[in-house]
Structure formats: C-alpha cells, structure tokens
C-alpha cells in the first residue's frame, strides 16, 4: 500500500471539492480523508494502490466544476490508520 498527503490550493472551498474528492476516492477504493483548512486550502490523506493514488492526484488537480486548483503540494506522509471508506472530516 502506498500513501499520499496532499495540500490543494486555489478556489477549492465552497465548490463541492471535498465531496468530489470523497466520491472519487470511493470509486478508486482509496482509504483516507479530506478536510477544509482554515487558510482556504484543502488537505487530503489517502492510502491505496499506487496506480489509484496517481489517478486520485490527477483528478484532484482539476477538481469539480467551479473549482480552480492552482497547486497540488505533496506533504510529508502521515502515520496512523486511515479511514475506509474515505471520509470528509470537519
């Protein structure tokens, strides 16, 4: 299993971005979570098959209609058990 920890910047709050990520992750059978950050960014922690994580990263780099992703930053991988199925955190 591979992991990804991402920070998504741009117009990514108030456009259904977290729900888009959750549904995409469920479709790809990826574990983890997505949450809004107080600075307007979105954070994602995901675990799964490397091919599926690559696809998740590809899709979130575009986001849903109405989103405008300006950067996908790869952060240091986090430890711990990730949720399955994928969840939206508050």
PDB file of N, CA, C and O in Angstrom, chain B, residues numbered from 101:
ATOM      1  N   UNK B 101       0.828  -1.184   0.000  1.00  0.00           N
ATOM      2  CA  UNK B 101       0.000   0.000   0.000  1.00  0.00           C
ATOM      3  C   UNK B 101       0.871   1.245   0.000  1.00  0.00           C
ATOM      4  O   UNK B 101       1.889   1.320   0.687  1.00  0.00           O
ATOM      5  N   UNK B 102       0.446   2.205  -0.779  1.00  0.00           N
ATOM      6  CA  UNK B 102       1.140   3.487  -0.858  1.00  0.00           C
ATOM      7  C   UNK B 102       0.284   4.553  -0.181  1.00  0.00           C
ATOM      8  O   UNK B 102      -0.913   4.359   0.029  1.00  0.00           O
ATOM      9  N   UNK B 103       0.909   5.679   0.157  1.00  0.00           N
ATOM     10  CA  UNK B 103       0.193   6.786   0.796  1.00  0.00           C
ATOM     11  C   UNK B 103       0.499   8.088   0.089  1.00  0.00           C
ATOM     12  O   UNK B 103       1.553   8.259  -0.523  1.00  0.00           O
ATOM     13  N   UNK B 104      -0.459   9.008   0.191  1.00  0.00           N
ATOM     14  CA  UNK B 104      -0.273  10.364  -0.318  1.00  0.00           C
ATOM     15  C   UNK B 104      -0.858  11.335   0.698  1.00  0.00           C
ATOM     16  O   UNK B 104      -1.908  11.074   1.285  1.00  0.00           O
ATOM     17  N   UNK B 105      -0.180  12.443   0.899  1.00  0.00           N
ATOM     18  CA  UNK B 105      -0.657  13.511   1.782  1.00  0.00           C
ATOM     19  C   UNK B 105      -0.531  14.791   0.964  1.00  0.00           C
ATOM     20  O   UNK B 105       0.575  15.218   0.633  1.00  0.00           O
ATOM     21  N   UNK B 106      -1.669  15.400   0.639  1.00  0.00           N
ATOM     22  CA  UNK B 106      -1.694  16.498  -0.311  1.00  0.00           C
ATOM     23  C   UNK B 106      -2.301  17.752   0.290  1.00  0.00           C
ATOM     24  O   UNK B 106      -3.165  17.680   1.163  1.00  0.00           O
ATOM     25  N   UNK B 107      -1.845  18.895  -0.183  1.00  0.00           N
ATOM     26  CA  UNK B 107      -2.449  20.176   0.137  1.00  0.00           C
ATOM     27  C   UNK B 107      -2.837  20.812  -1.188  1.00  0.00           C
ATOM     28  O   UNK B 107      -1.991  21.055  -2.048  1.00  0.00           O
ATOM     29  N   UNK B 108      -4.129  21.077  -1.337  1.00  0.00           N
ATOM     30  CA  UNK B 108      -4.665  21.623  -2.576  1.00  0.00           C
ATOM     31  C   UNK B 108      -4.960  23.103  -2.361  1.00  0.00           C
ATOM     32  O   UNK B 108      -5.666  23.465  -1.421  1.00  0.00           O
ATOM     33  N   UNK B 109      -4.424  23.956  -3.225  1.00  0.00           N
ATOM     34  CA  UNK B 109      -4.661  25.391  -3.108  1.00  0.00           C
ATOM     35  C   UNK B 109      -5.411  25.911  -4.329  1.00  0.00           C
ATOM     36  O   UNK B 109      -5.409  25.298  -5.396  1.00  0.00           O
ATOM     37  N   UNK B 110      -6.044  27.045  -4.138  1.00  0.00           N
ATOM     38  CA  UNK B 110      -6.825  27.672  -5.197  1.00  0.00           C
ATOM     39  C   UNK B 110      -8.237  27.922  -4.699  1.00  0.00           C
ATOM     40  O   UNK B 110      -8.462  28.041  -3.494  1.00  0.00           O
ATOM     41  N   UNK B 111      -9.183  28.003  -5.617  1.00  0.00           N
ATOM     42  CA  UNK B 111     -10.595  28.129  -5.226  1.00  0.00           C
ATOM     43  C   UNK B 111     -11.128  26.707  -5.039  1.00  0.00           C
ATOM     44  O   UNK B 111     -11.654  26.089  -5.965  1.00  0.00           O
ATOM     45  N   UNK B 112     -10.971  26.212  -3.809  1.00  0.00           N
ATOM     46  CA  UNK B 112     -11.300  24.814  -3.531  1.00  0.00           C
ATOM     47  C   UNK B 112     -12.253  24.650  -2.350  1.00  0.00           C
ATOM     48  O   UNK B 112     -12.552  23.526  -1.946  1.00  0.00           O
ATOM     49  N   UNK B 113     -12.724  25.746  -1.803  1.00  0.00           N
ATOM     50  CA  UNK B 113     -13.752  25.672  -0.762  1.00  0.00           C
ATOM     51  C   UNK B 113     -15.009  26.355  -1.278  1.00  0.00           C
ATOM     52  O   UNK B 113     -14.948  27.360  -1.988  1.00  0.00           O
ATOM     53  N   UNK B 114     -16.155  25.781  -0.902  1.00  0.00           N
ATOM     54  CA  UNK B 114     -17.436  26.331  -1.337  1.00  0.00           C
ATOM     55  C   UNK B 114     -17.827  25.910  -2.744  1.00  0.00           C
ATOM     56  O   UNK B 114     -18.753  26.479  -3.323  1.00  0.00           O
ATOM     57  N   UNK B 115     -17.135  24.920  -3.303  1.00  0.00           N
ATOM     58  CA  UNK B 115     -17.415  24.467  -4.666  1.00  0.00           C
ATOM     59  C   UNK B 115     -17.661  22.952  -4.729  1.00  0.00           C
ATOM     60  O   UNK B 115     -17.683  22.374  -5.815  1.00  0.00           O
ATOM     61  N   UNK B 116     -17.847  22.309  -3.565  1.00  0.00           N
ATOM     62  CA  UNK B 116     -18.082  20.862  -3.527  1.00  0.00           C
ATOM     63  C   UNK B 116     -16.816  20.043  -3.684  1.00  0.00           C
ATOM     64  O   UNK B 116     -16.875  18.872  -4.061  1.00  0.00           O
ATOM     65  N   UNK B 117     -15.669  20.649  -3.397  1.00  0.00           N
ATOM     66  CA  UNK B 117     -14.397  19.959  -3.605  1.00  0.00           C
ATOM     67  C   UNK B 117     -14.244  18.735  -2.712  1.00  0.00           C
ATOM     68  O   UNK B 117     -13.838  17.673  -3.185  1.00  0.00           O
ATOM     69  N   UNK B 118     -14.565  18.869  -1.421  1.00  0.00           N
ATOM     70  CA  UNK B 118     -14.413  17.719  -0.516  1.00  0.00           C
ATOM     71  C   UNK B 118     -15.296  16.555  -0.940  1.00  0.00           C
ATOM     72  O   UNK B 118     -14.877  15.399  -0.885  1.00  0.00           O
ATOM     73  N   UNK B 119     -16.508  16.857  -1.360  1.00  0.00           N
ATOM     74  CA  UNK B 119     -17.434  15.790  -1.778  1.00  0.00           C
ATOM     75  C   UNK B 119     -16.930  15.136  -3.062  1.00  0.00           C
ATOM     76  O   UNK B 119     -17.048  13.923  -3.237  1.00  0.00           O
ATOM     77  N   UNK B 120     -16.370  15.945  -3.954  1.00  0.00           N
ATOM     78  CA  UNK B 120     -15.771  15.425  -5.182  1.00  0.00           C
ATOM     79  C   UNK B 120     -14.628  14.457  -4.847  1.00  0.00           C
ATOM     80  O   UNK B 120     -14.533  13.375  -5.426  1.00  0.00           O
ATOM     81  N   UNK B 121     -13.772  14.854  -3.913  1.00  0.00           N
ATOM     82  CA  UNK B 121     -12.648  14.009  -3.516  1.00  0.00           C
ATOM     83  C   UNK B 121     -13.154  12.719  -2.881  1.00  0.00           C
ATOM     84  O   UNK B 121     -12.661  11.635  -3.191  1.00  0.00           O
ATOM     85  N   UNK B 122     -14.139  12.837  -1.991  1.00  0.00           N
ATOM     86  CA  UNK B 122     -14.676  11.640  -1.326  1.00  0.00           C
ATOM     87  C   UNK B 122     -15.239  10.652  -2.346  1.00  0.00           C
ATOM     88  O   UNK B 122     -14.937   9.460  -2.283  1.00  0.00           O
ATOM     89  N   UNK B 123     -16.046  11.129  -3.275  1.00  0.00           N
ATOM     90  CA  UNK B 123     -16.651  10.237  -4.266  1.00  0.00           C
ATOM     91  C   UNK B 123     -15.602   9.637  -5.196  1.00  0.00           C
ATOM     92  O   UNK B 123     -15.694   8.467  -5.567  1.00  0.00           O
ATOM     93  N   UNK B 124     -14.615  10.431  -5.570  1.00  0.00           N
ATOM     94  CA  UNK B 124     -13.530   9.923  -6.420  1.00  0.00           C
ATOM     95  C   UNK B 124     -12.735   8.848  -5.682  1.00  0.00           C
ATOM     96  O   UNK B 124     -12.421   7.804  -6.254  1.00  0.00           O
ATOM     97  N   UNK B 125     -12.409   9.100  -4.415  1.00  0.00           N
ATOM     98  CA  UNK B 125     -11.659   8.126  -3.619  1.00  0.00           C
ATOM     99  C   UNK B 125     -12.453   6.832  -3.434  1.00  0.00           C
ATOM    100  O   UNK B 125     -11.894   5.738  -3.511  1.00  0.00           O
ATOM    101  N   UNK B 126     -13.744   6.962  -3.193  1.00  0.00           N
ATOM    102  CA  UNK B 126     -14.571   5.750  -3.056  1.00  0.00           C
ATOM    103  C   UNK B 126     -14.571   4.955  -4.348  1.00  0.00           C
ATOM    104  O   UNK B 126     -14.445   3.731  -4.330  1.00  0.00           O
ATOM    105  N   UNK B 127     -14.712   5.651  -5.474  1.00  0.00           N
ATOM    106  CA  UNK B 127     -14.698   4.980  -6.777  1.00  0.00           C
ATOM    107  C   UNK B 127     -13.376   4.234  -6.997  1.00  0.00           C
ATOM    108  O   UNK B 127     -13.364   3.134  -7.550  1.00  0.00           O
ATOM    109  N   UNK B 128     -12.279   4.832  -6.566  1.00  0.00           N
ATOM    110  CA  UNK B 128     -10.949   4.240  -6.748  1.00  0.00           C
ATOM    111  C   UNK B 128     -10.568   3.271  -5.630  1.00  0.00           C
ATOM    112  O   UNK B 128      -9.490   2.677  -5.664  1.00  0.00           O
ATOM    113  N   UNK B 129     -11.446   3.109  -4.640  1.00  0.00           N
ATOM    114  CA  UNK B 129     -11.232   2.241  -3.484  1.00  0.00           C
ATOM    115  C   UNK B 129      -9.979   2.633  -2.706  1.00  0.00           C
ATOM    116  O   UNK B 129      -9.135   1.802  -2.373  1.00  0.00           O
ATOM    117  N   UNK B 130      -9.894   3.933  -2.432  1.00  0.00           N
ATOM    118  CA  UNK B 130      -8.791   4.505  -1.677  1.00  0.00           C
ATOM    119  C   UNK B 130      -9.284   4.847  -0.275  1.00  0.00           C
ATOM    120  O   UNK B 130     -10.387   5.373  -0.123  1.00  0.00           O
ATOM    121  N   UNK B 131      -8.498   4.562   0.736  1.00  0.00           N
ATOM    122  CA  UNK B 131      -8.827   4.914   2.121  1.00  0.00           C
ATOM    123  C   UNK B 131      -8.314   6.315   2.416  1.00  0.00           C
ATOM    124  O   UNK B 131      -7.434   6.827   1.724  1.00  0.00           O
ATOM    125  N   UNK B 132      -8.884   6.939   3.470  1.00  0.00           N
ATOM    126  CA  UNK B 132      -8.346   8.216   3.915  1.00  0.00           C
ATOM    127  C   UNK B 132      -9.396   9.243   4.241  1.00  0.00           C
ATOM    128  O   UNK B 132     -10.533   8.916   4.579  1.00  0.00           O
ATOM    129  N   UNK B 133      -8.989  10.510   4.132  1.00  0.00           N
ATOM    130  CA  UNK B 133      -9.881  11.604   4.489  1.00  0.00           C
ATOM    131  C   UNK B 133      -9.513  12.875   3.729  1.00  0.00           C
ATOM    132  O   UNK B 133      -8.418  13.008   3.183  1.00  0.00           O
ATOM    133  N   UNK B 134     -10.469  13.802   3.715  1.00  0.00           N
ATOM    134  CA  UNK B 134     -10.280  15.125   3.128  1.00  0.00           C
ATOM    135  C   UNK B 134     -10.893  16.129   4.087  1.00  0.00           C
ATOM    136  O   UNK B 134     -11.915  15.848   4.713  1.00  0.00           O
ATOM    137  N   UNK B 135     -10.267  17.319   4.209  1.00  0.00           N
ATOM    138  CA  UNK B 135     -10.831  18.335   5.090  1.00  0.00           C
ATOM    139  C   UNK B 135     -10.443  19.727   4.594  1.00  0.00           C
ATOM    140  O   UNK B 135      -9.418  19.920   3.940  1.00  0.00           O
ATOM    141  N   UNK B 136     -11.311  20.694   4.935  1.00  0.00           N
ATOM    142  CA  UNK B 136     -11.010  22.089   4.679  1.00  0.00           C
ATOM    143  C   UNK B 136     -10.012  22.574   5.719  1.00  0.00           C
ATOM    144  O   UNK B 136     -10.083  22.182   6.884  1.00  0.00           O
ATOM    145  N   UNK B 137      -9.086  23.423   5.304  1.00  0.00           N
ATOM    146  CA  UNK B 137      -8.145  24.074   6.209  1.00  0.00           C
ATOM    147  C   UNK B 137      -8.639  25.498   6.470  1.00  0.00           C
ATOM    148  O   UNK B 137      -9.359  26.067   5.649  1.00  0.00           O
ATOM    149  N   UNK B 138      -8.262  26.057   7.583  1.00  0.00           N
ATOM    150  CA  UNK B 138      -8.711  27.407   7.931  1.00  0.00           C
ATOM    151  C   UNK B 138      -8.161  28.470   6.985  1.00  0.00           C
ATOM    152  O   UNK B 138      -8.708  29.571   6.919  1.00  0.00           O
ATOM    153  N   UNK B 139      -7.086  28.164   6.249  1.00  0.00           N
ATOM    154  CA  UNK B 139      -6.496  29.135   5.325  1.00  0.00           C
ATOM    155  C   UNK B 139      -7.109  29.090   3.927  1.00  0.00           C
ATOM    156  O   UNK B 139      -6.630  29.773   3.022  1.00  0.00           O
ATOM    157  N   UNK B 140      -8.175  28.284   3.741  1.00  0.00           N
ATOM    158  CA  UNK B 140      -8.847  28.204   2.449  1.00  0.00           C
ATOM    159  C   UNK B 140      -8.379  27.073   1.563  1.00  0.00           C
ATOM    160  O   UNK B 140      -8.924  26.871   0.477  1.00  0.00           O
ATOM    161  N   UNK B 141      -7.382  26.334   2.005  1.00  0.00           N
ATOM    162  CA  UNK B 141      -6.890  25.183   1.254  1.00  0.00           C
ATOM    163  C   UNK B 141      -7.665  23.933   1.644  1.00  0.00           C
ATOM    164  O   UNK B 141      -8.495  23.962   2.553  1.00  0.00           O
ATOM    165  N   UNK B 142      -7.388  22.835   0.950  1.00  0.00           N
ATOM    166  CA  UNK B 142      -7.970  21.534   1.269  1.00  0.00           C
ATOM    167  C   UNK B 142      -6.827  20.545   1.462  1.00  0.00           C
ATOM    168  O   UNK B 142      -5.882  20.511   0.673  1.00  0.00           O
ATOM    169  N   UNK B 143      -6.923  19.735   2.526  1.00  0.00           N
ATOM    170  CA  UNK B 143      -5.905  18.732   2.836  1.00  0.00           C
ATOM    171  C   UNK B 143      -6.487  17.339   2.596  1.00  0.00           C
ATOM    172  O   UNK B 143      -7.642  17.066   2.924  1.00  0.00           O
ATOM    173  N   UNK B 144      -5.665  16.470   2.021  1.00  0.00           N
ATOM    174  CA  UNK B 144      -6.079  15.098   1.716  1.00  0.00           C
ATOM    175  C   UNK B 144      -5.016  14.132   2.223  1.00  0.00           C
ATOM    176  O   UNK B 144      -3.823  14.342   2.004  1.00  0.00           O
ATOM    177  N   UNK B 145      -5.453  13.072   2.901  1.00  0.00           N
ATOM    178  CA  UNK B 145      -4.586  11.954   3.260  1.00  0.00           C
ATOM    179  C   UNK B 145      -5.217  10.710   2.650  1.00  0.00           C
ATOM    180  O   UNK B 145      -6.394  10.433   2.884  1.00  0.00           O
ATOM    181  N   UNK B 146      -4.448   9.959   1.872  1.00  0.00           N
ATOM    182  CA  UNK B 146      -5.018   8.814   1.163  1.00  0.00           C
ATOM    183  C   UNK B 146      -4.048   7.643   1.166  1.00  0.00           C
ATOM    184  O   UNK B 146      -2.830   7.819   1.216  1.00  0.00           O
ATOM    185  N   UNK B 147      -4.619   6.440   1.112  1.00  0.00           N
ATOM    186  CA  UNK B 147      -3.835   5.207   1.088  1.00  0.00           C
ATOM    187  C   UNK B 147      -4.490   4.227   0.151  1.00  0.00           C
ATOM    188  O   UNK B 147      -5.712   4.077   0.151  1.00  0.00           O
ATOM    189  N   UNK B 148      -3.680   3.556  -0.651  1.00  0.00           N
ATOM    190  CA  UNK B 148      -4.203   2.551  -1.561  1.00  0.00           C
ATOM    191  C   UNK B 148      -3.147   2.116  -2.553  1.00  0.00           C
ATOM    192  O   UNK B 148      -1.958   2.384  -2.383  1.00  0.00           O
ATOM    193  N   UNK B 149      -3.596   1.457  -3.566  1.00  0.00           N
ATOM    194  CA  UNK B 149      -2.763   1.023  -4.677  1.00  0.00           C
ATOM    195  C   UNK B 149      -2.125   2.259  -5.317  1.00  0.00           C
ATOM    196  O   UNK B 149      -2.811   3.264  -5.503  1.00  0.00           O
ATOM    197  N   UNK B 150      -0.840   2.215  -5.659  1.00  0.00           N
ATOM    198  CA  UNK B 150      -0.139   3.381  -6.214  1.00  0.00           C
ATOM    199  C   UNK B 150      -0.811   3.910  -7.477  1.00  0.00           C
ATOM    200  O   UNK B 150      -0.885   5.122  -7.677  1.00  0.00           O
ATOM    201  N   UNK B 151      -1.294   3.021  -8.322  1.00  0.00           N
ATOM    202  CA  UNK B 151      -1.975   3.438  -9.550  1.00  0.00           C
ATOM    203  C   UNK B 151      -3.239   4.241  -9.229  1.00  0.00           C
ATOM    204  O   UNK B 151      -3.528   5.243  -9.883  1.00  0.00           O
ATOM    205  N   UNK B 152      -3.987   3.794  -8.220  1.00  0.00           N
ATOM    206  CA  UNK B 152      -5.204   4.500  -7.826  1.00  0.00           C
ATOM    207  C   UNK B 152      -4.875   5.850  -7.170  1.00  0.00           C
ATOM    208  O   UNK B 152      -5.597   6.826  -7.373  1.00  0.00           O
ATOM    209  N   UNK B 153      -3.800   5.907  -6.391  1.00  0.00           N
ATOM    210  CA  UNK B 153      -3.382   7.186  -5.801  1.00  0.00           C
ATOM    211  C   UNK B 153      -2.950   8.171  -6.882  1.00  0.00           C
ATOM    212  O   UNK B 153      -3.255   9.360  -6.798  1.00  0.00           O
ATOM    213  N   UNK B 154      -2.245   7.682  -7.890  1.00  0.00           N
ATOM    214  CA  UNK B 154      -1.843   8.539  -9.005  1.00  0.00           C
ATOM    215  C   UNK B 154      -3.074   9.099  -9.713  1.00  0.00           C
ATOM    216  O   UNK B 154      -3.098  10.271 -10.090  1.00  0.00           O
ATOM    217  N   UNK B 155      -4.085   8.270  -9.890  1.00  0.00           N
ATOM    218  CA  UNK B 155      -5.327   8.711 -10.539  1.00  0.00           C
ATOM    219  C   UNK B 155      -6.058   9.724  -9.665  1.00  0.00           C
ATOM    220  O   UNK B 155      -6.586  10.712 -10.177  1.00  0.00           O
ATOM    221  N   UNK B 156      -6.095   9.496  -8.361  1.00  0.00           N
ATOM    222  CA  UNK B 156      -6.712  10.456  -7.444  1.00  0.00           C
ATOM    223  C   UNK B 156      -6.004  11.806  -7.563  1.00  0.00           C
ATOM    224  O   UNK B 156      -6.660  12.842  -7.668  1.00  0.00           O
ATOM    225  N   UNK B 157      -4.689  11.801  -7.548  1.00  0.00           N
ATOM    226  CA  UNK B 157      -3.918  13.047  -7.673  1.00  0.00           C
ATOM    227  C   UNK B 157      -4.220  13.743  -8.999  1.00  0.00           C
ATOM    228  O   UNK B 157      -4.347  14.966  -9.046  1.00  0.00           O
ATOM    229  N   UNK B 158      -4.332  12.979 -10.053  1.00  0.00           N
ATOM    230  CA  UNK B 158      -4.646  13.553 -11.369  1.00  0.00           C
ATOM    231  C   UNK B 158      -6.005  14.240 -11.340  1.00  0.00           C
ATOM    232  O   UNK B 158      -6.152  15.361 -11.828  1.00  0.00           O
ATOM    233  N   UNK B 159      -6.995  13.565 -10.767  1.00  0.00           N
ATOM    234  CA  UNK B 159      -8.349  14.127 -10.741  1.00  0.00           C
ATOM    235  C   UNK B 159      -8.471  15.337  -9.833  1.00  0.00           C
ATOM    236  O   UNK B 159      -9.153  16.300 -10.182  1.00  0.00           O
ATOM    237  N   UNK B 160      -7.819  15.307  -8.664  1.00  0.00           N
ATOM    238  CA  UNK B 160      -7.936  16.459  -7.762  1.00  0.00           C
ATOM    239  C   UNK B 160      -7.169  17.658  -8.291  1.00  0.00           C
ATOM    240  O   UNK B 160      -7.424  18.784  -7.864  1.00  0.00           O
ATOM    241  N   UNK B 161      -6.239  17.444  -9.206  1.00  0.00           N
ATOM    242  CA  UNK B 161      -5.524  18.584  -9.781  1.00  0.00           C
ATOM    243  C   UNK B 161      -6.433  19.423 -10.668  1.00  0.00           C
ATOM    244  O   UNK B 161      -6.092  20.554 -11.015  1.00  0.00           O
ATOM    245  N   UNK B 162      -7.597  18.874 -11.040  1.00  0.00           N
ATOM    246  CA  UNK B 162      -8.605  19.615 -11.804  1.00  0.00           C
ATOM    247  C   UNK B 162      -9.796  19.971 -10.928  1.00  0.00           C
ATOM    248  O   UNK B 162     -10.342  21.070 -11.027  1.00  0.00           O
ATOM    249  N   UNK B 163     -10.197  19.038 -10.071  1.00  0.00           N
ATOM    250  CA  UNK B 163     -11.330  19.276  -9.178  1.00  0.00           C
ATOM    251  C   UNK B 163     -12.663  19.264  -9.902  1.00  0.00           C
ATOM    252  O   UNK B 163     -12.729  18.985 -11.099  1.00  0.00           O
ATOM    253  N   UNK B 164     -13.734  19.570  -9.164  1.00  0.00           N
ATOM    254  CA  UNK B 164     -15.067  19.594  -9.761  1.00  0.00           C
ATOM    255  C   UNK B 164     -15.292  20.903 -10.522  1.00  0.00           C
ATOM    256  O   UNK B 164     -14.489  21.833 -10.445  1.00  0.00           O
ATOM    257  N   UNK B 165     -16.389  20.948 -11.246  1.00  0.00           N
ATOM    258  CA  UNK B 165     -16.767  22.181 -11.937  1.00  0.00           C
ATOM    259  C   UNK B 165     -16.906  23.295 -10.897  1.00  0.00           C
ATOM    260  O   UNK B 165     -17.510  23.085  -9.845  1.00  0.00           O
ATOM    261  N   UNK B 166     -16.364  24.452 -11.179  1.00  0.00           N
ATOM    262  CA  UNK B 166     -16.411  25.571 -10.246  1.00  0.00           C
ATOM    263  C   UNK B 166     -15.143  25.735  -9.430  1.00  0.00           C
ATOM    264  O   UNK B 166     -14.893  26.805  -8.875  1.00  0.00           O
ATOM    265  N   UNK B 167     -14.341  24.684  -9.352  1.00  0.00           N
ATOM    266  CA  UNK B 167     -13.076  24.767  -8.621  1.00  0.00           C
ATOM    267  C   UNK B 167     -11.992  25.305  -9.553  1.00  0.00           C
ATOM    268  O   UNK B 167     -12.073  25.176 -10.775  1.00  0.00           O
ATOM    269  N   UNK B 168     -10.991  25.902  -8.948  1.00  0.00           N
ATOM    270  CA  UNK B 168      -9.815  26.341  -9.699  1.00  0.00           C
ATOM    271  C   UNK B 168      -8.586  25.988  -8.877  1.00  0.00           C
ATOM    272  O   UNK B 168      -8.192  26.725  -7.973  1.00  0.00           O
ATOM    273  N   UNK B 169      -7.989  24.854  -9.204  1.00  0.00           N
ATOM    274  CA  UNK B 169      -6.816  24.365  -8.473  1.00  0.00           C
ATOM    275  C   UNK B 169      -5.577  25.072  -9.019  1.00  0.00           C
ATOM    276  O   UNK B 169      -5.305  25.033 -10.219  1.00  0.00           O
ATOM    277  N   UNK B 170      -4.833  25.717  -8.125  1.00  0.00           N
ATOM    278  CA  UNK B 170      -3.609  26.400  -8.543  1.00  0.00           C
ATOM    279  C   UNK B 170      -2.358  25.609  -8.182  1.00  0.00           C
ATOM    280  O   UNK B 170      -1.304  25.793  -8.790  1.00  0.00           O
ATOM    281  N   UNK B 171      -2.478  24.716  -7.180  1.00  0.00           N
ATOM    282  CA  UNK B 171      -1.311  23.914  -6.792  1.00  0.00           C
ATOM    283  C   UNK B 171      -1.754  22.659  -6.055  1.00  0.00           C
ATOM    284  O   UNK B 171      -2.698  22.685  -5.266  1.00  0.00           O
ATOM    285  N   UNK B 172      -1.060  21.565  -6.325  1.00  0.00           N
ATOM    286  CA  UNK B 172      -1.194  20.327  -5.555  1.00  0.00           C
ATOM    287  C   UNK B 172       0.185  20.078  -4.956  1.00  0.00           C
ATOM    288  O   UNK B 172       1.127  19.712  -5.660  1.00  0.00           O
ATOM    289  N   UNK B 173       0.285  20.282  -3.650  1.00  0.00           N
ATOM    290  CA  UNK B 173       1.570  20.133  -2.965  1.00  0.00           C
ATOM    291  C   UNK B 173       1.590  18.795  -2.232  1.00  0.00           C
ATOM    292  O   UNK B 173       0.659  18.468  -1.495  1.00  0.00           O
ATOM    293  N   UNK B 174       2.647  18.031  -2.438  1.00  0.00           N
ATOM    294  CA  UNK B 174       2.825  16.755  -1.750  1.00  0.00           C
ATOM    295  C   UNK B 174       3.521  17.023  -0.424  1.00  0.00           C
ATOM    296  O   UNK B 174       4.628  17.560  -0.387  1.00  0.00           O
ATOM    297  N   UNK B 175       2.859  16.643   0.664  1.00  0.00           N
ATOM    298  CA  UNK B 175       3.379  16.844   2.009  1.00  0.00           C
ATOM    299  C   UNK B 175       4.004  15.564   2.524  1.00  0.00           C
ATOM    300  O   UNK B 175       3.873  14.502   1.916  1.00  0.00           O
ATOM    301  N   UNK B 176       4.685  15.679   3.654  1.00  0.00           N
ATOM    302  CA  UNK B 176       5.256  14.501   4.300  1.00  0.00           C
ATOM    303  C   UNK B 176       4.122  13.545   4.670  1.00  0.00           C
ATOM    304  O   UNK B 176       3.097  13.967   5.205  1.00  0.00           O
ATOM    305  N   UNK B 177       4.309  12.274   4.385  1.00  0.00           N
ATOM    306  CA  UNK B 177       3.281  11.269   4.650  1.00  0.00           C
ATOM    307  C   UNK B 177       2.995  11.180   6.145  1.00  0.00           C
ATOM    308  O   UNK B 177       3.908  11.226   6.970  1.00  0.00           O
ATOM    309  N   UNK B 178       1.722  11.053   6.477  1.00  0.00           N
ATOM    310  CA  UNK B 178       1.320  10.972   7.882  1.00  0.00           C
ATOM    311  C   UNK B 178       1.228   9.513   8.329  1.00  0.00           C
ATOM    312  O   UNK B 178       1.020   8.613   7.515  1.00  0.00           O
ATOM    313  N   UNK B 179       1.385   9.298   9.626  1.00  0.00           N
ATOM    314  CA  UNK B 179       1.280   7.967  10.214  1.00  0.00           C
ATOM    315  C   UNK B 179      -0.144   7.723  10.681  1.00  0.00           C
ATOM    316  O   UNK B 179      -0.965   8.640  10.725  1.00  0.00           O
ATOM    317  N   UNK B 180      -0.421   6.494  11.025  1.00  0.00           N
ATOM    318  CA  UNK B 180      -1.722   6.143  11.587  1.00  0.00           C
ATOM    319  C   UNK B 180      -2.609   5.434  10.592  1.00  0.00           C
ATOM    320  O   UNK B 180      -2.294   5.332   9.406  1.00  0.00           O
ATOM    321  N   UNK B 181      -3.711   4.952  11.093  1.00  0.00           N
ATOM    322  CA  UNK B 181      -4.689   4.221  10.281  1.00  0.00           C
ATOM    323  C   UNK B 181      -5.613   5.227   9.602  1.00  0.00           C
ATOM    324  O   UNK B 181      -6.126   6.143  10.246  1.00  0.00           O
ATOM    325  N   UNK B 182      -5.819   5.055   8.311  1.00  0.00           N
ATOM    326  CA  UNK B 182      -6.714   5.932   7.569  1.00  0.00           C
ATOM    327  C   UNK B 182      -8.081   5.278   7.412  1.00  0.00           C
ATOM    328  O   UNK B 182      -8.192   4.055   7.319  1.00  0.00           O
ATOM    329  N   UNK B 183      -9.120   6.109   7.385  1.00  0.00           N
ATOM    330  CA  UNK B 183     -10.499   5.624   7.315  1.00  0.00           C
ATOM    331  C   UNK B 183     -10.810   4.932   5.994  1.00  0.00           C
ATOM    332  O   UNK B 183     -10.373   5.377   4.932  1.00  0.00           O
ATOM    333  N   UNK B 184     -11.560   3.852   6.067  1.00  0.00           N
ATOM    334  CA  UNK B 184     -12.117   3.200   4.890  1.00  0.00           C
ATOM    335  C   UNK B 184     -13.554   2.835   5.217  1.00  0.00           C
ATOM    336  O   UNK B 184     -13.779   2.100   6.179  1.00  0.00           O
ATOM    337  N   UNK B 185     -14.525   3.305   4.473  1.00  0.00           N
ATOM    338  CA  UNK B 185     -14.339   4.096   3.265  1.00  0.00           C
ATOM    339  C   UNK B 185     -13.878   5.522   3.567  1.00  0.00           C
ATOM    340  O   UNK B 185     -13.961   5.996   4.700  1.00  0.00           O
ATOM    341  N   UNK B 186     -13.397   6.177   2.536  1.00  0.00           N
ATOM    342  CA  UNK B 186     -12.880   7.539   2.575  1.00  0.00           C
ATOM    343  C   UNK B 186     -13.939   8.471   3.163  1.00  0.00           C
ATOM    344  O   UNK B 186     -15.124   8.340   2.854  1.00  0.00           O
ATOM    345  N   UNK B 187     -13.514   9.416   4.012  1.00  0.00           N
ATOM    346  CA  UNK B 187     -14.479  10.306   4.690  1.00  0.00           C
ATOM    347  C   UNK B 187     -14.106  11.781   4.541  1.00  0.00           C
ATOM    348  O   UNK B 187     -12.965  12.134   4.245  1.00  0.00           O
ATOM    349  N   UNK B 188     -15.105  12.616   4.756  1.00  0.00           N
ATOM    350  CA  UNK B 188     -14.917  14.059   4.850  1.00  0.00           C
ATOM    351  C   UNK B 188     -14.802  14.387   6.310  1.00  0.00           C
ATOM    352  O   UNK B 188     -15.688  14.042   7.092  1.00  0.00           O
ATOM    353  N   UNK B 189     -13.732  15.047   6.701  1.00  0.00           N
ATOM    354  CA  UNK B 189     -13.561  15.480   8.087  1.00  0.00           C
ATOM    355  C   UNK B 189     -13.928  16.947   8.215  1.00  0.00           C
ATOM    356  O   UNK B 189     -13.789  17.722   7.269  1.00  0.00           O
ATOM    357  N   UNK B 190     -14.396  17.314   9.390  1.00  0.00           N
ATOM    358  CA  UNK B 190     -14.749  18.712   9.675  1.00  0.00           C
ATOM    359  C   UNK B 190     -13.574  19.439  10.256  1.00  0.00           C
ATOM    360  O   UNK B 190     -13.673  20.627  10.563  1.00  0.00           O
TER     361      UNK B 190
END
